[in-house]
Amino acid sequence: MRKNKKTYLIIIFTLITHFIKAQEIYSYEKQIDSIENYIFTQFETENKNDNVILRGTLVEPKTNYTKVVIIVPGSGKDTRNSHYKLTAKLLENNIAVYRYDERGCGFSSGNFNTYFYNVNDMISDLKSVYKDLKNNKLLKDKKIGLLGHSLGGMVTISLDDSNLIPDFFIQLASPVQNKGAFLKYQLTTSVNKFENELIYDSLEEKLNVMDKINNVIFENRTDENIELVKKIHKVSKEIGYTKKRYKRFTYANFYSTKELIKKDLENAYKKCTTNLLYIIGENDKYVDAKSETELLSSFNNKYIEIVKIKSLNHYLQSGTENIEHLYEIEDEALTKIIKWTNKQ
């Protein structure tokens, strides 16, 4: 009997190992180590609104635990192998983790298109995933939190369904200011120069155009896309943003960009009544750590704890970002995340 049980366990472990190895992994992702120490459960969630199947893995400690963190990465393609160092540290501290392949990535269906796959699609996918986990008997007594990085933070804080409020939020280097302020900041730090969309001699001229268009998009965010485009064209003409000022596509031409600028993030943070950790590195070139945290502090929201870490970048690392090591978060940030999560 013992021999049969041992054989059964070996078969299960082998199947899990083969499944994980078959998973598409991008160069900046990695499998966690010591998988034999954890329990892996595969989930398949249907987003009925968009006819998309989202596939992911719940990784649980073998010891009794009370919390689950759903990790939502930032922009770009990601599978359930993202944020591997953070995942490993959470598991080591008896916190379960759920990660899923984004739409059109890994084993999830649908199409991933940088220009049209937008923040609202991501929110819709997360709603389906969260609801699926929340209603699963396996997790009925567990606290479920959402951890979003950058764009993923915009997705998690926008989960505005009153029936799907998580037990806690962890926001990593996520925009807080409205009207696409983070896009303007990226222009000033040169991580995104908008060289094809904004052909001007000075930074000031580029920022002026961005300001005018961002304001139109945000102030008219409830308009149908066709009506909104007309208003953008009108203000563009008024400020002299003509064909000689861009190549092929105008600034904020893509639907996905407009949807980012439309988000009323400030109101979401102001109204938040769920414990939330906001953590950012002071050397972030994608999101303005100083402006974002000052605004967040001004809300005086007792549910929000703000942490700024010196010398860390957008991926909460020291030094220069390396595409092959994007998810190798520094221990200082990991320690703060774990300590705060354990209190929830």
Phi and psi in degrees as GROMACS dihedral restraints (atoms count N, CA, C in turn):
[ dihedral_restraints ]
;  ai    aj    ak    al  type     phi  dphi    fc
    3     4     5     6     1   -61.2    20    10
    4     5     6     7     1   -40.2    20    10
    6     7     8     9     1   -62.9    20    10
    7     8     9    10     1   -43.7    20    10
    9    10    11    12     1   -63.0    20    10
   10    11    12    13     1   -41.7    20    10
   12    13    14    15     1   -64.1    20    10
   13    14    15    16     1   -42.5    20    10
   15    16    17    18     1   -62.6    20    10
   16    17    18    19     1   -42.9    20    10
   18    19    20    21     1   -61.5    20    10
   19    20    21    22     1   -41.5    20    10
   21    22    23    24     1   -61.1    20    10
   22    23    24    25     1   -44.1    20    10
   24    25    26    27     1   -65.5    20    10
   25    26    27    28     1   -38.7    20    10
   27    28    29    30     1   -63.4    20    10
   28    29    30    31     1   -41.2    20    10
   30    31    32    33     1   -62.9    20    10
   31    32    33    34     1   -45.3    20    10
   33    34    35    36     1   -60.1    20    10
   34    35    36    37     1   -46.9    20    10
   36    37    38    39     1   -62.9    20    10
   37    38    39    40     1   -40.5    20    10
   39    40    41    42     1   -63.5    20    10
   40    41    42    43     1   -42.6    20    10
   42    43    44    45     1   -62.0    20    10
   43    44    45    46     1   -43.1    20    10
   45    46    47    48     1   -62.2    20    10
   46    47    48    49     1   -45.0    20    10
   48    49    50    51     1   -61.5    20    10
   49    50    51    52     1   -44.7    20    10
   51    52    53    54     1   -64.1    20    10
   52    53    54    55     1   -39.4    20    10
   54    55    56    57     1   -61.8    20    10
   55    56    57    58     1   -46.5    20    10
   57    58    59    60     1   -65.0    20    10
   58    59    60    61     1   -41.1    20    10
   60    61    62    63     1   -67.1    20    10
   61    62    63    64     1   -29.7    20    10
   63    64    65    66     1   -75.6    20    10
   64    65    66    67     1   -17.5    20    10
   66    67    68    69     1   -65.3    20    10
   67    68    69    70     1   134.1    20    10
   69    70    71    72     1   -65.6    20    10
   70    71    72    73     1   129.2    20    10
   72    73    74    75     1  -125.4    20    10
   73    74    75    76     1   126.0    20    10
   75    76    77    78     1   -79.4    20    10
   76    77    78    79     1   164.4    20    10
   78    79    80    81     1   -60.2    20    10
   79    80    81    82     1   -26.5    20    10
   81    82    83    84     1   -94.0    20    10
   82    83    84    85     1     6.9    20    10
   84    85    86    87     1  -110.2    20    10
   85    86    87    88     1   168.0    20    10
   87    88    89    90     1  -162.1    20    10
   88    89    90    91     1   148.6    20    10
   90    91    92    93     1   -75.0    20    10
   91    92    93    94     1   149.7    20    10
   93    94    95    96     1   -76.0    20    10
   94    95    96    97     1   153.9    20    10
   96    97    98    99     1   -83.4    20    10
   97    98    99   100     1   167.3    20    10
   99   100   101   102     1    55.6    20    10
  100   101   102   103     1    46.6    20    10
  102   103   104   105     1   -63.8    20    10
  103   104   105   106     1   -19.3    20    10
  105   106   107   108     1   -67.9    20    10
  106   107   108   109     1   -14.9    20    10
  108   109   110   111     1   -85.9    20    10
  109   110   111   112     1    -4.0    20    10
  111   112   113   114     1  -129.9    20    10
  112   113   114   115     1   165.1    20    10
  114   115   116   117     1  -104.0    20    10
  115   116   117   118     1   128.2    20    10
  117   118   119   120     1  -110.5    20    10
  118   119   120   121     1   124.2    20    10
  120   121   122   123     1  -124.2    20    10
  121   122   123   124     1   125.6    20    10
  123   124   125   126     1   -87.3    20    10
  124   125   126   127     1   136.6    20    10
  126   127   128   129     1  -118.7    20    10
  127   128   129   130     1   145.7    20    10
  129   130   131   132     1  -130.2    20    10
  130   131   132   133     1   113.4    20    10
  132   133   134   135     1  -112.7    20    10
  133   134   135   136     1   134.7    20    10
  135   136   137   138     1  -101.5    20    10
  136   137   138   139     1   123.2    20    10
  138   139   140   141     1   -90.4    20    10
  139   140   141   142     1    95.1    20    10
  141   142   143   144     1   -66.6    20    10
  142   143   144   145     1   -28.6    20    10
  144   145   146   147     1   -63.7    20    10
  145   146   147   148     1   -37.0    20    10
  147   148   149   150     1  -112.6    20    10
  148   149   150   151     1     4.8    20    10
  150   151   152   153     1    55.6    20    10
  151   152   153   154     1    51.3    20    10
  153   154   155   156     1  -125.5    20    10
  154   155   156   157     1   139.6    20    10
  156   157   158   159     1  -104.2    20    10
  157   158   159   160     1   122.6    20    10
  159   160   161   162     1  -108.4    20    10
  160   161   162   163     1   123.0    20    10
  162   163   164   165     1  -113.5    20    10
  163   164   165   166     1   136.5    20    10
  165   166   167   168     1  -152.7    20    10
  166   167   168   169     1  -177.9    20    10
  168   169   170   171     1  -132.2    20    10
  169   170   171   172     1   130.2    20    10
  171   172   173   174     1   -92.7    20    10
  172   173   174   175     1   123.3    20    10
  174   175   176   177     1  -110.9    20    10
  175   176   177   178     1   120.6    20    10
  177   178   179   180     1  -117.9    20    10
  178   179   180   181     1   144.0    20    10
  180   181   182   183     1   -65.8    20    10
  181   182   183   184     1   153.8    20    10
  183   184   185   186     1   -80.0    20    10
  184   185   186   187     1   -15.3    20    10
  186   187   188   189     1   -87.3    20    10
  187   188   189   190     1   165.8    20    10
  189   190   191   192     1   -65.2    20    10
  190   191   192   193     1   135.0    20    10
  192   193   194   195     1  -137.8    20    10
  193   194   195   196     1   166.0    20    10
  195   196   197   198     1  -122.8    20    10
  196   197   198   199     1   -13.1    20    10
  198   199   200   201     1  -129.2    20    10
  199   200   201   202     1   148.1    20    10
  201   202   203   204     1  -128.1    20    10
  202   203   204   205     1   135.7    20    10
  204   205   206   207     1  -113.7    20    10
  205   206   207   208     1   123.6    20    10
  207   208   209   210     1   -92.6    20    10
  208   209   210   211     1   120.3    20    10
  210   211   212   213     1   -96.5    20    10
  211   212   213   214     1   127.4    20    10
  213   214   215   216     1  -118.4    20    10
  214   215   216   217     1   107.2    20    10
  216   217   218   219     1   -70.9    20    10
  217   218   219   220     1   177.3    20    10
  219   220   221   222     1   -87.0    20    10
  220   221   222   223     1  -152.4    20    10
  222   223   224   225     1   -68.5    20    10
  223   224   225   226     1   161.9    20    10
  225   226   227   228     1    91.8    20    10
  226   227   228   229     1   170.2    20    10
  228   229   230   231     1   -76.8    20    10
  229   230   231   232     1   136.7    20    10
  231   232   233   234     1  -145.0    20    10
  232   233   234   235     1   145.2    20    10
  234   235   236   237     1  -115.1    20    10
  235   236   237   238     1  -170.3    20    10
  237   238   239   240     1   -70.3    20    10
  238   239   240   241     1     2.8    20    10
  240   241   242   243     1  -101.1    20    10
  241   242   243   244     1    10.8    20    10
  243   244   245   246     1   -76.2    20    10
  244   245   246   247     1   164.9    20    10
  246   247   248   249     1    45.7    20    10
  247   248   249   250     1    49.0    20    10
  249   250   251   252     1   -68.1    20    10
  250   251   252   253     1   -37.1    20    10
  252   253   254   255     1   -69.2    20    10
  253   254   255   256     1   -41.6    20    10
  255   256   257   258     1   -62.8    20    10
  256   257   258   259     1   -43.7    20    10
  258   259   260   261     1   -58.6    20    10
  259   260   261   262     1   -47.2    20    10
  261   262   263   264     1   -61.4    20    10
  262   263   264   265     1   -40.9    20    10
  264   265   266   267     1   -68.6    20    10
  265   266   267   268     1   -39.1    20    10
  267   268   269   270     1   -61.3    20    10
  268   269   270   271     1   -45.8    20    10
  270   271   272   273     1   -63.7    20    10
  271   272   273   274     1   -40.8    20    10
  273   274   275   276     1   -60.7    20    10
  274   275   276   277     1   -26.4    20    10
  276   277   278   279     1  -101.4    20    10
  277   278   279   280     1    24.8    20    10
  279   280   281   282     1    65.2    20    10
  280   281   282   283     1    36.7    20    10
  282   283   284   285     1  -120.0    20    10
  283   284   285   286     1   122.8    20    10
  285   286   287   288     1   -73.7    20    10
  286   287   288   289     1   156.6    20    10
  288   289   290   291     1  -133.9    20    10
  289   290   291   292     1   136.6    20    10
  291   292   293   294     1  -119.6    20    10
  292   293   294   295     1   128.0    20    10
  294   295   296   297     1  -131.9    20    10
  295   296   297   298     1   146.1    20    10
  297   298   299   300     1  -132.7    20    10
  298   299   300   301     1   154.5    20    10
  300   301   302   303     1   -71.4    20    10
  301   302   303   304     1   128.9    20    10
  303   304   305   306     1   -64.3    20    10
  304   305   306   307     1   160.1    20    10
  306   307   308   309     1   -49.5    20    10
  307   308   309   310     1   124.8    20    10
  309   310   311   312     1    80.1    20    10
  310   311   312   313     1     6.5    20    10
  312   313   314   315     1  -120.9    20    10
  313   314   315   316     1   152.6    20    10
  315   316   317   318     1    54.6    20    10
  316   317   318   319     1  -126.5    20    10
  318   319   320   321     1   -98.1    20    10
  319   320   321   322     1     4.4    20    10
  321   322   323   324     1   -82.1    20    10
  322   323   324   325     1   146.6    20    10
  324   325   326   327     1   -84.7    20    10
  325   326   327   328     1  -179.5    20    10
  327   328   329   330     1    94.0    20    10
  328   329   330   331     1  -178.1    20    10
  330   331   332   333     1  -117.4    20    10
  331   332   333   334     1   135.6    20    10
  333   334   335   336     1  -101.9    20    10
  334   335   336   337     1   115.8    20    10
  336   337   338   339     1  -135.5    20    10
  337   338   339   340     1   116.1    20    10
  339   340   341   342     1   -54.8    20    10
  340   341   342   343     1   -31.8    20    10
  342   343   344   345     1   -87.8    20    10
  343   344   345   346     1   -27.1    20    10
  345   346   347   348     1  -117.5    20    10
  346   347   348   349     1   -27.7    20    10
  348   349   350   351     1   -71.0    20    10
  349   350   351   352     1   111.1    20    10
  351   352   353   354     1  -117.8    20    10
  352   353   354   355     1   177.0    20    10
  354   355   356   357     1   -59.2    20    10
  355   356   357   358     1   -32.4    20    10
  357   358   359   360     1   -69.0    20    10
  358   359   360   361     1   -36.2    20    10
  360   361   362   363     1   -62.7    20    10
  361   362   363   364     1   -42.2    20    10
  363   364   365   366     1   -65.7    20    10
  364   365   366   367     1   -38.9    20    10
  366   367   368   369     1   -64.2    20    10
  367   368   369   370     1   -43.4    20    10
  369   370   371   372     1   -60.9    20    10
  370   371   372   373     1   -41.6    20    10
  372   373   374   375     1   -64.8    20    10
  373   374   375   376     1   -44.4    20    10
  375   376   377   378     1   -64.2    20    10
  376   377   378   379     1   -39.4    20    10
  378   379   380   381     1   -56.9    20    10
  379   380   381   382     1   -44.5    20    10
  381   382   383   384     1   -64.6    20    10
  382   383   384   385     1   -43.7    20    10
  384   385   386   387     1   -64.8    20    10
  385   386   387   388     1   -47.4    20    10
  387   388   389   390     1   -62.5    20    10
  388   389   390   391     1   -43.9    20    10
  390   391   392   393     1   -62.0    20    10
  391   392   393   394     1   -39.9    20    10
  393   394   395   396     1   -62.3    20    10
  394   395   396   397     1   -45.3    20    10
  396   397   398   399     1   -71.1    20    10
  397   398   399   400     1   -40.8    20    10
  399   400   401   402     1   -62.4    20    10
  400   401   402   403     1   -34.0    20    10
  402   403   404   405     1   -91.3    20    10
  403   404   405   406     1     0.0    20    10
  405   406   407   408     1   -81.5    20    10
  406   407   408   409     1   131.3    20    10
  408   409   410   411     1   -59.0    20    10
  409   410   411   412     1   -29.8    20    10
  411   412   413   414     1   -59.4    20    10
  412   413   414   415     1   -29.3    20    10
  414   415   416   417     1  -116.7    20    10
  415   416   417   418     1    19.1    20    10
  417   418   419   420     1   -60.1    20    10
  418   419   420   421     1   -29.9    20    10
  420   421   422   423     1  -104.3    20    10
  421   422   423   424     1    11.7    20    10
  423   424   425   426     1  -100.3    20    10
  424   425   426   427     1   148.8    20    10
  426   427   428   429     1   -84.6    20    10
  427   428   429   430     1   132.8    20    10
  429   430   431   432     1  -116.6    20    10
  430   431   432   433     1   121.5    20    10
  432   433   434   435     1  -113.8    20    10
  433   434   435   436     1   160.8    20    10
  435   436   437   438     1  -113.7    20    10
  436   437   438   439     1   128.9    20    10
  438   439   440   441     1  -116.4    20    10
  439   440   441   442     1   117.2    20    10
  441   442   443   444     1  -120.3    20    10
  442   443   444   445     1   134.7    20    10
  444   445   446   447     1  -107.9    20    10
  445   446   447   448     1   126.5    20    10
  447   448   449   450     1    57.5    20    10
  448   449   450   451     1  -116.6    20    10
  450   451   452   453     1   -57.8    20    10
  451   452   453   454     1   -34.8    20    10
  453   454   455   456     1   -61.3    20    10
  454   455   456   457     1   -30.8    20    10
  456   457   458   459     1   -69.6    20    10
  457   458   459   460     1   -35.6    20    10
  459   460   461   462     1   -64.1    20    10
  460   461   462   463     1   -35.4    20    10
  462   463   464   465     1   -69.0    20    10
  463   464   465   466     1   -48.3    20    10
  465   466   467   468     1   -66.9    20    10
  466   467   468   469     1   -42.8    20    10
  468   469   470   471     1   -70.1    20    10
  469   470   471   472     1   -16.9    20    10
  471   472   473   474     1   -93.7    20    10
  472   473   474   475     1     6.5    20    10
  474   475   476   477     1   -74.3    20    10
  475   476   477   478     1    79.4    20    10
  477   478   479   480     1   -91.2    20    10
  478   479   480   481     1    11.2    20    10
  480   481   482   483     1   -77.2    20    10
  481   482   483   484     1   119.3    20    10
  483   484   485   486     1   -62.1    20    10
  484   485   486   487     1   -19.4    20    10
  486   487   488   489     1   -87.8    20    10
  487   488   489   490     1    -3.6    20    10
  489   490   491   492     1  -125.9    20    10
  490   491   492   493     1    41.4    20    10
  492   493   494   495     1   -80.5    20    10
  493   494   495   496     1   122.2    20    10
  495   496   497   498     1   -71.6    20    10
  496   497   498   499     1   169.6    20    10
  498   499   500   501     1   -79.8    20    10
  499   500   501   502     1   -22.0    20    10
  501   502   503   504     1  -165.8    20    10
  502   503   504   505     1   158.7    20    10
  504   505   506   507     1  -119.2    20    10
  505   506   507   508     1   142.8    20    10
  507   508   509   510     1  -127.5    20    10
  508   509   510   511     1   115.3    20    10
  510   511   512   513     1  -109.2    20    10
  511   512   513   514     1   118.1    20    10
  513   514   515   516     1  -106.5    20    10
  514   515   516   517     1   114.8    20    10
  516   517   518   519     1    48.3    20    10
  517   518   519   520     1    49.9    20    10
  519   520   521   522     1  -106.4    20    10
  520   521   522   523     1   144.0    20    10
  522   523   524   525     1   -61.1    20    10
  523   524   525   526     1   145.8    20    10
  525   526   527   528     1  -120.2    20    10
  526   527   528   529     1   -39.2    20    10
  528   529   530   531     1   -70.8    20    10
  529   530   531   532     1   146.8    20    10
  531   532   533   534     1   -80.0    20    10
  532   533   534   535     1   179.3    20    10
  534   535   536   537     1    59.4    20    10
  535   536   537   538     1    36.2    20    10
  537   538   539   540     1    60.5    20    10
  538   539   540   541     1    33.6    20    10
  540   541   542   543     1   -58.7    20    10
  541   542   543   544     1   -32.7    20    10
  543   544   545   546     1   -66.7    20    10
  544   545   546   547     1   -28.6    20    10
  546   547   548   549     1   -69.4    20    10
  547   548   549   550     1   -40.2    20    10
  549   550   551   552     1   -64.6    20    10
  550   551   552   553     1   -40.4    20    10
  552   553   554   555     1   -63.0    20    10
  553   554   555   556     1   -40.8    20    10
  555   556   557   558     1   -63.9    20    10
  556   557   558   559     1   -31.2    20    10
  558   559   560   561     1   -68.2    20    10
  559   560   561   562     1   -41.9    20    10
  561   562   563   564     1   -69.0    20    10
  562   563   564   565     1   -29.9    20    10
  564   565   566   567     1   -91.0    20    10
  565   566   567   568     1    -5.7    20    10
  567   568   569   570     1    70.8    20    10
  568   569   570   571     1    13.3    20    10
  570   571   572   573     1   -75.1    20    10
  571   572   573   574     1   -20.6    20    10
  573   574   575   576     1  -139.5    20    10
  574   575   576   577     1   105.3    20    10
  576   577   578   579     1   -88.5    20    10
  577   578   579   580     1   -11.4    20    10
  579   580   581   582     1    49.8    20    10
  580   581   582   583     1    41.6    20    10
  582   583   584   585     1   -65.0    20    10
  583   584   585   586     1   -32.3    20    10
  585   586   587   588     1   -86.8    20    10
  586   587   588   589     1   -28.0    20    10
  588   589   590   591     1   -88.8    20    10
  589   590   591   592     1   -24.8    20    10
  591   592   593   594     1  -135.1    20    10
  592   593   594   595     1    93.8    20    10
  594   595   596   597     1   -96.5    20    10
  595   596   597   598     1    91.0    20    10
  597   598   599   600     1  -135.8    20    10
  598   599   600   601     1   161.8    20    10
  600   601   602   603     1   -81.0    20    10
  601   602   603   604     1   -25.8    20    10
  603   604   605   606     1  -126.9    20    10
  604   605   606   607     1   156.0    20    10
  606   607   608   609     1   -63.6    20    10
  607   608   609   610     1   -39.4    20    10
  609   610   611   612     1   -59.1    20    10
  610   611   612   613     1   -41.0    20    10
  612   613   614   615     1   -64.9    20    10
  613   614   615   616     1   -41.8    20    10
  615   616   617   618     1   -64.1    20    10
  616   617   618   619     1   -45.0    20    10
  618   619   620   621     1   -63.6    20    10
  619   620   621   622     1   -36.1    20    10
  621   622   623   624     1   -62.4    20    10
  622   623   624   625     1   -44.3    20    10
  624   625   626   627     1   -64.1    20    10
  625   626   627   628     1   -45.0    20    10
  627   628   629   630     1   -59.5    20    10
  628   629   630   631     1   -45.0    20    10
  630   631   632   633     1   -55.4    20    10
  631   632   633   634     1   -51.2    20    10
  633   634   635   636     1   -62.8    20    10
  634   635   636   637     1   -45.4    20    10
  636   637   638   639     1   -72.0    20    10
  637   638   639   640     1   -41.6    20    10
  639   640   641   642     1   -59.6    20    10
  640   641   642   643     1   -41.0    20    10
  642   643   644   645     1   -63.0    20    10
  643   644   645   646     1   -43.9    20    10
  645   646   647   648     1   -61.2    20    10
  646   647   648   649     1   -44.3    20    10
  648   649   650   651     1   -63.8    20    10
  649   650   651   652     1   -46.6    20    10
  651   652   653   654     1   -68.4    20    10
  652   653   654   655     1   -46.0    20    10
  654   655   656   657     1   -68.2    20    10
  655   656   657   658     1   -20.7    20    10
  657   658   659   660     1  -117.5    20    10
  658   659   660   661     1    32.3    20    10
  660   661   662   663     1   -65.7    20    10
  661   662   663   664     1   -16.9    20    10
  663   664   665   666     1   -91.4    20    10
  664   665   666   667     1    -3.7    20    10
  666   667   668   669     1   -70.8    20    10
  667   668   669   670     1   155.2    20    10
  669   670   671   672     1   -65.3    20    10
  670   671   672   673     1   153.3    20    10
  672   673   674   675     1   -57.1    20    10
  673   674   675   676     1   -40.0    20    10
  675   676   677   678     1   -63.2    20    10
  676   677   678   679     1   -44.4    20    10
  678   679   680   681     1   -66.1    20    10
  679   680   681   682     1   -38.7    20    10
  681   682   683   684     1   -64.8    20    10
  682   683   684   685     1   -43.3    20    10
  684   685   686   687     1   -59.5    20    10
  685   686   687   688     1   -40.1    20    10
  687   688   689   690     1   -61.0    20    10
  688   689   690   691     1   -42.0    20    10
  690   691   692   693     1   -69.3    20    10
  691   692   693   694     1   -34.7    20    10
  693   694   695   696     1   -65.8    20    10
  694   695   696   697     1   -43.0    20    10
  696   697   698   699     1   -61.9    20    10
  697   698   699   700     1   -38.3    20    10
  699   700   701   702     1   -64.3    20    10
  700   701   702   703     1   -49.1    20    10
  702   703   704   705     1   -69.3    20    10
  703   704   705   706     1   -32.6    20    10
  705   706   707   708     1   -62.2    20    10
  706   707   708   709     1   -41.0    20    10
  708   709   710   711     1   -65.2    20    10
  709   710   711   712     1   -40.1    20    10
  711   712   713   714     1   -64.4    20    10
  712   713   714   715     1   -33.1    20    10
  714   715   716   717     1   -99.0    20    10
  715   716   717   718     1     6.3    20    10
  717   718   719   720     1    76.4    20    10
  718   719   720   721     1    24.2    20    10
  720   721   722   723     1   -84.9    20    10
  721   722   723   724     1    84.7    20    10
  723   724   725   726     1  -107.1    20    10
  724   725   726   727     1  -176.4    20    10
  726   727   728   729     1   -58.7    20    10
  727   728   729   730     1   -28.9    20    10
  729   730   731   732     1   -73.1    20    10
  730   731   732   733     1    -7.7    20    10
  732   733   734   735     1   -99.1    20    10
  733   734   735   736     1     3.9    20    10
  735   736   737   738     1  -155.1    20    10
  736   737   738   739     1   161.5    20    10
  738   739   740   741     1  -111.1    20    10
  739   740   741   742     1   120.0    20    10
  741   742   743   744     1    64.1    20    10
  742   743   744   745     1   -61.9    20    10
  744   745   746   747     1  -116.3    20    10
  745   746   747   748     1   141.7    20    10
  747   748   749   750     1   -80.6    20    10
  748   749   750   751     1   166.4    20    10
  750   751   752   753     1   -63.3    20    10
  751   752   753   754     1   136.8    20    10
  753   754   755   756     1    59.6    20    10
  754   755   756   757     1    28.6    20    10
  756   757   758   759     1   -69.6    20    10
  757   758   759   760     1   -37.4    20    10
  759   760   761   762     1   -77.3    20    10
  760   761   762   763     1   143.2    20    10
  762   763   764   765     1   -56.7    20    10
  763   764   765   766     1   -39.4    20    10
  765   766   767   768     1   -62.6    20    10
  766   767   768   769     1   -37.3    20    10
  768   769   770   771     1   -69.2    20    10
  769   770   771   772     1   -43.6    20    10
  771   772   773   774     1   -58.4    20    10
  772   773   774   775     1   -41.3    20    10
  774   775   776   777     1   -66.0    20    10
  775   776   777   778     1   -32.1    20    10
  777   778   779   780     1   -66.0    20    10
  778   779   780   781     1   -44.4    20    10
  780   781   782   783     1   -68.4    20    10
  781   782   783   784     1   -27.6    20    10
  783   784   785   786     1   -70.9    20    10
  784   785   786   787     1   -23.3    20    10
  786   787   788   789     1   -63.3    20    10
  787   788   789   790     1   127.8    20    10
  789   790   791   792     1   -90.4    20    10
  790   791   792   793     1    75.3    20    10
  792   793   794   795     1   -69.2    20    10
  793   794   795   796     1   -39.0    20    10
  795   796   797   798     1   -58.4    20    10
  796   797   798   799     1   -43.8    20    10
  798   799   800   801     1   -65.4    20    10
  799   800   801   802     1   -36.4    20    10
  801   802   803   804     1   -63.2    20    10
  802   803   804   805     1   -41.4    20    10
  804   805   806   807     1   -71.7    20    10
  805   806   807   808     1   -39.4    20    10
  807   808   809   810     1   -59.8    20    10
  808   809   810   811     1   -42.1    20    10
  810   811   812   813     1   -84.8    20    10
  811   812   813   814     1    -8.5    20    10
  813   814   815   816     1   -60.6    20    10
  814   815   816   817     1   126.7    20    10
  816   817   818   819     1  -120.1    20    10
  817   818   819   820     1    23.4    20    10
  819   820   821   822     1  -115.9    20    10
  820   821   822   823     1   139.2    20    10
  822   823   824   825     1   -54.3    20    10
  823   824   825   826     1   130.7    20    10
  825   826   827   828     1  -139.1    20    10
  826   827   828   829     1   129.1    20    10
  828   829   830   831     1  -103.3    20    10
  829   830   831   832     1   123.6    20    10
  831   832   833   834     1  -112.5    20    10
  832   833   834   835     1   119.6    20    10
  834   835   836   837     1  -130.0    20    10
  835   836   837   838     1   134.2    20    10
  837   838   839   840     1  -150.6    20    10
  838   839   840   841     1   150.8    20    10
  840   841   842   843     1   -90.1    20    10
  841   842   843   844     1   141.7    20    10
  843   844   845   846     1   -69.2    20    10
  844   845   846   847     1   -15.8    20    10
  846   847   848   849     1   -99.9    20    10
  847   848   849   850     1    20.9    20    10
  849   850   851   852     1   -67.3    20    10
  850   851   852   853     1   126.1    20    10
  852   853   854   855     1   -99.9    20    10
  853   854   855   856     1    -3.6    20    10
  855   856   857   858     1  -103.3    20    10
  856   857   858   859     1   -32.6    20    10
  858   859   860   861     1  -130.7    20    10
  859   860   861   862     1   131.0    20    10
  861   862   863   864     1   -75.9    20    10
  862   863   864   865     1   100.5    20    10
  864   865   866   867     1   -58.4    20    10
  865   866   867   868     1   -41.4    20    10
  867   868   869   870     1   -67.0    20    10
  868   869   870   871     1   -53.2    20    10
  870   871   872   873     1   -66.5    20    10
  871   872   873   874     1   -40.8    20    10
  873   874   875   876     1   -65.9    20    10
  874   875   876   877     1   -45.1    20    10
  876   877   878   879     1   -72.9    20    10
  877   878   879   880     1   -33.4    20    10
  879   880   881   882     1   -63.9    20    10
  880   881   882   883     1   -42.5    20    10
  882   883   884   885     1   -65.5    20    10
  883   884   885   886     1   -45.0    20    10
  885   886   887   888     1   -59.7    20    10
  886   887   888   889     1   -41.3    20    10
  888   889   890   891     1   -64.0    20    10
  889   890   891   892     1   -36.0    20    10
  891   892   893   894     1   -65.8    20    10
  892   893   894   895     1   -18.7    20    10
  894   895   896   897     1   -73.3    20    10
  895   896   897   898     1   -20.3    20    10
  897   898   899   900     1    52.2    20    10
  898   899   900   901     1    41.4    20    10
  900   901   902   903     1   -86.6    20    10
  901   902   903   904     1   114.4    20    10
  903   904   905   906     1   -65.2    20    10
  904   905   906   907     1   -15.5    20    10
  906   907   908   909     1   -85.7    20    10
  907   908   909   910     1   -10.5    20    10
  909   910   911   912     1  -105.6    20    10
  910   911   912   913     1   127.1    20    10
  912   913   914   915     1  -109.8    20    10
  913   914   915   916     1   130.8    20    10
  915   916   917   918     1  -111.4    20    10
  916   917   918   919     1   132.0    20    10
  918   919   920   921     1  -130.2    20    10
  919   920   921   922     1   123.3    20    10
  921   922   923   924     1  -111.0    20    10
  922   923   924   925     1   135.3    20    10
  924   925   926   927     1  -119.6    20    10
  925   926   927   928     1   125.1    20    10
  927   928   929   930     1   -63.0    20    10
  928   929   930   931     1   146.1    20    10
  930   931   932   933     1    70.8    20    10
  931   932   933   934     1     2.0    20    10
  933   934   935   936     1   -98.2    20    10
  934   935   936   937     1   149.7    20    10
  936   937   938   939     1   -97.9    20    10
  937   938   939   940     1  -163.6    20    10
  939   940   941   942     1   -62.2    20    10
  940   941   942   943     1   -27.2    20    10
  942   943   944   945     1  -100.0    20    10
  943   944   945   946     1    17.6    20    10
  945   946   947   948     1    56.5    20    10
  946   947   948   949     1    45.5    20    10
  948   949   950   951     1  -124.6    20    10
  949   950   951   952     1   159.1    20    10
  951   952   953   954     1   -92.5    20    10
  952   953   954   955     1   156.5    20    10
  954   955   956   957     1    81.5    20    10
  955   956   957   958     1  -163.4    20    10
  957   958   959   960     1   -84.7    20    10
  958   959   960   961     1   141.4    20    10
  960   961   962   963     1   -68.1    20    10
  961   962   963   964     1   138.5    20    10
  963   964   965   966     1  -124.2    20    10
  964   965   966   967     1   121.7    20    10
  966   967   968   969     1   -55.4    20    10
  967   968   969   970     1   -29.0    20    10
  969   970   971   972     1   -80.5    20    10
  970   971   972   973     1   -10.7    20    10
  972   973   974   975     1  -133.4    20    10
  973   974   975   976     1    32.7    20    10
  975   976   977   978     1   -59.5    20    10
  976   977   978   979     1   -31.8    20    10
  978   979   980   981     1  -101.6    20    10
  979   980   981   982     1    20.3    20    10
  981   982   983   984     1   -96.7    20    10
  982   983   984   985     1    73.5    20    10
  984   985   986   987     1   -64.4    20    10
  985   986   987   988     1   144.9    20    10
  987   988   989   990     1   -69.3    20    10
  988   989   990   991     1   150.6    20    10
  990   991   992   993     1   -61.5    20    10
  991   992   993   994     1   -33.7    20    10
  993   994   995   996     1   -60.5    20    10
  994   995   996   997     1   -43.0    20    10
  996   997   998   999     1   -69.3    20    10
  997   998   999  1000     1   -41.5    20    10
  999  1000  1001  1002     1   -59.4    20    10
 1000  1001  1002  1003     1   -43.7    20    10
 1002  1003  1004  1005     1   -60.7    20    10
 1003  1004  1005  1006     1   -43.0    20    10
 1005  1006  1007  1008     1   -66.0    20    10
 1006  1007  1008  1009     1   -39.8    20    10
 1008  1009  1010  1011     1   -64.8    20    10
 1009  1010  1011  1012     1   -46.7    20    10
 1011  1012  1013  1014     1   -64.2    20    10
 1012  1013  1014  1015     1   -46.4    20    10
 1014  1015  1016  1017     1   -61.0    20    10
 1015  1016  1017  1018     1   -43.7    20    10
 1017  1018  1019  1020     1   -67.4    20    10
 1018  1019  1020  1021     1   -42.6    20    10
 1020  1021  1022  1023     1   -64.1    20    10
 1021  1022  1023  1024     1   -38.0    20    10
 1023  1024  1025  1026     1   -63.3    20    10
 1024  1025  1026  1027     1   -23.0    20    10
 1026  1027  1028  1029     1   -82.2    20    10
 1027  1028  1029  1030     1   -14.5    20    10
